[in-house]
Amino acid sequence: MSDDGQVLRVREAGGASALLAPSVGIFLPAVTEGALVAEGQSIGAIDILGARRSLIVPVGVSGRVTQRVGGERTRV
């Protein structure tokens, strides 16, 4: 199993930042809704065909997690 970090992509919409995974995979969250996050922080990992990669908040992004979008596997 690998644990290379991946910086998330950002989409700005309506004054909020949406963090987007680098690819399709199973999200393994390390934060819950309401948590504060800051640039450089790992918010969880994504498992892509058995390779696990940390998901890192990009530079210039910080704030409170207001919503996680996705299927049941994104639940804590």
Secondary structure, 3 states (H helix, E strand, C coil): CCEEEEECEEEEECCEEEEECCCCCEEEECCCCCCEECCCCEEEEEEECCEEEEEECCCCCCEECCCCCCCHHHCC
